[in-house]
Amino acid sequence: MYFIVVKFPVKPEYAEQWPEIVRAYTEATEAEPGNKWFEWSRSLKDPNEYVLVEAFEDDGAGPHVQSEHFAQMRQDFPQYLTATPKIVSRQVEGDGWDEMGELQVG
C-alpha cells in the first residue's frame, strides 16, 4: 500500500476554518475506490499546521493524483497556505494498521 503523510502550514486566519475548507476534497478522496483512509489532525506543536495521514491500495495513489478533485485542490489550496506542504510518501508492506507491539492495552 502507499502510505502518505503531508504537513500543511495553514495561514493563521484560516486555521480554524481548515476542516471546512478541505471538506469537499476529503469526501471526494474518501470515495475513491483505492483509498484506505484519509485523516486530518491538527498539530499540537503548531496550531496552524494540519497533518494529513492517508493510504491507498498499491494502484490507488496514481488515480488519486489524476482526479478532478486533486486538480481542484492544487488550484484552490495555495491561497490558504504559508508554504509548500511537506510530504513523506512510501510504498509499504501490509494492508492497514497493525497493533503497536510496544504498548498493549488489556
N, C-alpha and C positions, 0 to 999 in steps of 0.2 A: 504494500500500500504506500501511497505518498502521504507523508506527514509534514505539515507545514505550520510554522509559527511566524506571524507577522506583527511587528510593533508599529502602531500608527500614532505619530505625535500630533495630537489634535490642538488647534488653536484654542486658547483658554475660553474664548467667548462661545465656542461650540461644544465644549467638553460635556456639559450636562445634556445637550441635545443629541449627542452622537448616537445613542441607541436608536433614536427615531430616524436620524439621517441615514443610517445603514439598514433600516428595517426591510425595505423592498429588495435590496441586494442580497441580504441574508436569506430571506424567504425564497427568492429565486434560486439561490445556490443550494439551499437545503432540499429543494425539489428536484435537483439534478439526479439522474439515475446512478452516477458513480460516486455521489457524495456519501461519506460515512458520518461525519459530523462537521459542524461549522459553529464554533462557540466563541463569543466575545467575553473578555474580562477587562476590568479596569485595574491598572497598576496601583499597588499600594504605595510605591515609592513616588510616583508622579501621577497626580490625578488627571493630568492632561494626556496621558498615554493609555491607549487601549491595545490589548493584546488579543489577537485572533489565533485560535488553535483550530486547525482544520485537517481533514483527512479525506482522501479519495481512493477508490479502488485503483489498481495499477494503471488502467487506461482512463481513469476519470478526470485527472488533472488537465489533460490535453483538451478535451471537450469544454472544460470549465473556462479556460483562458480564451477559447474561441467563441464563447457565448455572447449573446447580445447584452445581457446584464453586466458581464465583465467589461465589455467595451464602454457601456454607460458609466460604470464605476470609474474607469480610467479618465473619463471626461469630467465627471462631477466631483470626485473626492479631493483633488488637489486644492481647491479653494478653501477647504476646511482644515488643511494640514500645515504644520510649520516646516516640515522637511519631508524628504522621500522616506517612505516606510522601510524598515529593515526586515529582512526575511531569512529564515532557515527553511530550506525545502529539501527533503531527502526521501528516497525510497527506502523503506524499512521492512524488515521481516515481520510477519504477523498480520492479523486481520482486525485488530481492535485493541482496546485497553486490556492490560494484564493486571492482576493484583500485585501490589507492592510487597516484595519479599521481606524487606527490612522492617516493616511495620504491619503487624497483624491485629485485627480487632475481633474480639470474642472468639 
